[in-house]
């Protein structure tokens, strides 16, 4: 049968593929055959990517004044650019440096691939030059990071923390070092800290400084236990996903059937959290629901089963199950500390998600050439992840930020992803 004509759809065009800019090429109706009768006029679409590197030459005049002082100046003719578009300390325009940073730290393009792309566009440049340009841009990014870090670690903040390793070349040797990631979900800020690449408690203490945060959530790494012993005012919360993973390994690899009970109880806790998130409840509402009998009953069943497994009369179990039991018992207080406040999370998944870009960079670039470049990477990733949390295009931010730096602005509190004036990306 013929398809029913829907009048409300008449004249409506359905097209989701659109570019930021468009150019219309119209037909000359005078070229139609004389006998032709026009039935309909419409457009066909095609998309073109234009990429080229253009060298701008600004004529600079060096002149001497009667007082004997020598000056340099750019005095553009009518119709010429009013200012020299060059990021201070580099020969790159704000647009070029933005694309370079985007390719390196968002697309994880190694330098040798970036050089191949640039050479194909008929420009000759060495790897060290690109590295120096990014490092110079990183010094401006580092000033933004200082402002963002103060906002991230403001008083009574809830912080998620994780760390990952990286390889750094020092004195012709490759050393294993670490980058820390701190995420403030409420403020929508992610901070990456390298410092000297240490994973010690002193490095954590230096990162936190005198910040009076309310809580810090992490895995069971023993350095974080320092929080419980020394930073008394900080609530230390452990990640439930790590405990669940250990029981999953015990079931799938060790074949221990007792792990099913623990996985079932933990799954019930996650189901409740999913309901709270789906209902878009406030932190106060979530805090009240976590104190209800339904949650407490699950926790009591878990504790009872755990005590039974730890009793001397219990039958022997595998190594994986033993590790899972000991982990749950050791970090019991920290694992269930999330029940105290609706602002807390049941696991540390948000910090682990934001640590993944560093793993992608490690896989593609293999190593950092120095501690300096590791710090530069941490600064760029801080801005990229913060842009992501605010739904802002990192590329658009780089373009706007470096353009403002080129114009001479240094009011970094007004150049943040949330204050520079870029609208969220709706695509």
N, C-alpha and C positions, 0 to 999 in steps of 0.2 A: 504493500500500500504506500501511497505517496506520503512523505513526511509532512506532518502538520505544520502549518506556517504559524510561528509565534510572533505576533505583532510587536510585542514589547522588545523583541530582539532586532527589529528592523533598524538599520542604520547604525547598529552597535558594532564596533570593531574589537576583536579579541587579539591582542598582540602583547606578549610579555617581553619580547626581545627588543630592547631599546638602548641606544648609546647616549652618552652625556651631551654630545653635540651632533647636529645633523645638517646636511646641505641638500637642498632641493634642486634637481636638474629638470627643468620643464621642457616640454615638447613645443615645437613650432607648428601650430595648427595650419599655417600657410603651406606647409610641405605635404599635407594630406592630398591624396588623389582627388580630383574634382568631383568624381561621382560618390565619394565616401560619405557615409552618414555616421556621425559620432553617436555611439551607444552609451559609452561610459568612459570616464577619465579617472584613473587611479595611479598609484605609485607602486613600483616594485623596489624591494629593499636589498641592499648589499652593504657589507661592512668592511671598512678598510682600516688597517693599523698603520699609522705613519710614525716611523722612528728614525731619527737621524741626529747626529751630533754636530752642532753648529758652533764654529769659533767666532766669538764676538771680539772685535778689535776696537778698543776705546782709545781715541787719540788724546794723550795726556800732554799737557804743556808744563815744562819746567821753566820758571821765570825768576828773575831777581828783582827785588824792590830797592828803592833808593837807600833804605836803611841797611842794605847789605845782606839781608836774609833771603834765602832761596826757598821757593815754594813750588808745589806741584798742584795742578788742577785740571779737572775735566770740564770743558765748557762746550756742551752739546749745541749743535746747530738746530734750527727749527725742524721738528719732526723726528729728531734722534732721541734715544732713551735719555731720560733726565739724570739717571744715576748709573753707576757701574754695578751691574748685577754680579757680585762675586762675594762668596762667604769669606769673611776675614780669615786670613791664614791659609787660604787655598786658592786655586785657580778655577774652582768649580762654581757654577751658578747655583742659586738656591734650588732650582728645579733639578739640576743634574745631581747634586749631592743627595737630594731627597730620593731619587730613583736608585742611587747607589746604595743608600742605607736600606731601602725597601728590599732590593734584590739580595743583599747580603744577610740581613737579619730577619726578614719575613719569609722570603723564598728560599733561604739557606743556600744561596749560590756561592760556591767557593770562588776565591779570587781568580784562579786560572780560567774558570768558565766565564767570569765577568770580563776578563781581558779578551777572551776569544770573541765575545759579543761586541765589545768596543772596537776591536780590530776589524770585524766584519762591517762595522759602520764607518770605516776609514779613519780611525783615530789611533794614534800610537801613544801608549802610556805604559808605565812599568807598574809592577805589583806594589812596590814600596810607596809609590805616589798615591795610589788608591788607599792604601792602609793609612798613610799620613792624613789624607783628607778626611777619612772616617774618624780617625782619632781626634782631629781638630773639631769636627762636628760633635764628637763625644764629650769634649770639654764643656760645650754649651748644654748638652743633655745632662751632664752631671750636676749642673746648677739646678735644673728642673728636678732631678732626683732628690736633692736636699730638701726642697720645698715639699715634694710628695711624701718623703719619709716622715717629716714632721706631722703631716696630715694623717699618714697611715698609723703612726704610733702615738696618736693623741690619747689623752687620759681616758681610761675605761674602754679602750678599744678591744674588740675580739679579733685575735690574729690566728691565722693558719700558717704553719711553717713547714718547710721541707728543704732538703738539700740534695744536690746531685754532683757527681764527679766530672771533672774535665781534665784534659791533658794539656800541659803548658810546657813550652820549650824554654829551658833556662840553661845557659852555658853549654849548648850543644847536647843537652840531655832532656828527656821528656819526663816530667814529674806529674804525679796524680794529685790534683788539687780539687777544691770544692767551691761551688757557688750556692748561696742560700737564697731561698725565696720566701718572702713574707706577703701574705694576702689579707687585706682588710675588705671583706665582702660588703660590709655596710657602706664604707666610703668608696668602694669600687676602685681600689688602688692595689697594684701588685708591685712589690719592690724586690729587686735582685741585688744581692750584696756579694762581692768577691773579696775585697780587702786584700789579704795576702794569700788567699786560697786555703785557709786553715779550716779544719772541722772540729776544733777543740772547743771546750766550754768558754775559754777566754774570747774566742771569736764570736760566740753567741752573745756573751756579755757585752762585748764592744758594739755589736749591732743594736742590741736593745738599749744600751746606754742607760740613761736615767728615766726612760719611758715608764709611765705608770699604767700599763695596759691591764685590762681586767683578766684576760685569759690568753693562753697560747696553746694551740692544738698541734700535735705532731704524732710521729710514730713512736716506737719504744726505744729509740736510740738513747744510750745511757747518758749522753751529754744533756738531753732534755730533763733527765731526772735531777740535774743540778738546780732546775727551777724549783723543785719541791723542797730542796734542802737550803737554798740560799735566797731565792727571790720569793719571799713568803707571801707577798701581796698578789702574786700572779697565780691564777688558777691553771694548773696543767691538765690538759685533756688529751687522752690517747685516742688513736684512730680505731674504730670498731672494725673497719674493713680489713685491717691487718690480722686481727684476731679471727675473723671469719675465714680469711684465706688460709690460715694455718690448719683450721679444722677441715677445710676443703681438700687440702693436700693429704691430710691424714685419711680421709675417706677415699679419694680417688687413687692415690699412690700407695697408701699404707693398707687400705682395705679395712679400716677399723669402723665397725657399724655404730659404735657409740658416738662418733662424730656427727651422725645424722641428727641426733637429738639437739646438739648444740647449734647446728646449722638451722634447724627448724625454729628454735627460739630466737636466734639472732635475726632470722628472716621475718619473724613476726614484728620485731622492733623496727626493722626497716620498712615494713608495710605501714606501720603507724606513721612513720616519718613521711612516707610518700603521700599519705592521706592529708597530713598537715600542709605539705607543700602544694598539693593539688587544690586544696581549699583556700590557698593564699591567706592563711591565718597570720595574725600579728605575733610578735615575739611573746607578748603577754599571754595570748590565748594558747600558744604552743606550750609555754611554761606551765600553765594550769593543767592542760591535758596530760602532760608528762607525769604529773603527780597523781593522776587518777589510778584507781585500783587495777585497771586493765594492764597498764605498764608495770606496775609493781608486782603483779602476779607473774608476769613473764620473767622478771628479774629474780624473783624468789625461786622459780622452777630452775633457772639457770644455776643459781647458787647451790641449791640442793643437789643437783646432779654433779656439780663440780666438787662439792664436799664428799660425795659418795665415791667419785673417781680418785680423790686424794687419800681416801682411807686406806689403812694398812691391809685390810682384808680384801681389797679389790684385786681382781685377777690381773696378771701382767698385760701390758699393752706395748704397741710398737713405738719406735723412736719418734716418728712424726706426731703421733697422738700425745706422747709425753711432752713434746715441745709446745704443742697447742694448749695443753692443760696448764703447764707451768706459766706460759705467757698470760693466759686469762687470769690466773690466780695472782701473779705478780703485779699486774697492772689493773686489777679489778677496780680500785678506787678511781683511777684516771680514766678508765674506759667508760664508766657510768657517771662521770662528773657532768656529762652533757645534759643530764636530767635536771640539773640545778637551775638552768636558765634557758629560756626559749630562744635566746640569741645564739646559743651554742649549736654546733653541728654534731651529728652522730659519728661522722668520719671526717677524714682530712682530704677528701677527694678533690676539693677545689685547689688546694696547694699542689697536689700531684698533677692535676691537669695543666697548671701553669708552669710546671717544671719541665713538661714535655718539649717545648720549643728548644730548650737547651740540649736535650737529647738529640733532636733533629740536626741542630748545628754541629754537635759533636760527631755525628755520623757522616756528615757531608764535608766538613772542614778538617776533621781529624784532631786538630790541636790549635792552641793559641800560640802565636809567636813570642809572646812575652806576658808578664803580669799586667802591663799597661793595656794590651789589647783585650785581655780577659775583663778588666774593669770597664773598658769601652763597650764590650758586648753586654755586660750587665746593665749599663746605663741605657743602651738602646732597647734592650728587652723590657726594661721597666716601663718605658714610654709605650712600647708596642702593646704590652699586656694591659696597661691602664686604658689605652685607647680601645682595646677589645672589650673591656668591661663596660665602657661607656657607649659602645656601639658606634665608635667613630673610626673612619678609615685612617689607618696608620700612614698611608701614602699622602693623603690630603693634609694630615697633621704635619708631616715632615716638610711638605711644600710651604705651608703657611708659617711654620716655625722658623725655618731657615730664611724665608723671605723677610720676616720681622727682624731676625738677627742681622741680616744684610743691611737693613734700614737703620740699624743702630740701637734697637730696643734691647734693654737688659732688665726690664721689670718682669722677672720670671714668674712671679705669682699670677700675672695676667696672661702668661703664655702656656699655661697648663692645658692638657687635653680638654678639661672641662670648662676652661675660662677663655680660651683663644677664640672661640666663636664659631666652631665648626658644628654643623648640625649632624645628628646621628644618621648613619647610613641606612636607608630604608630598603635597599636592594636585597 
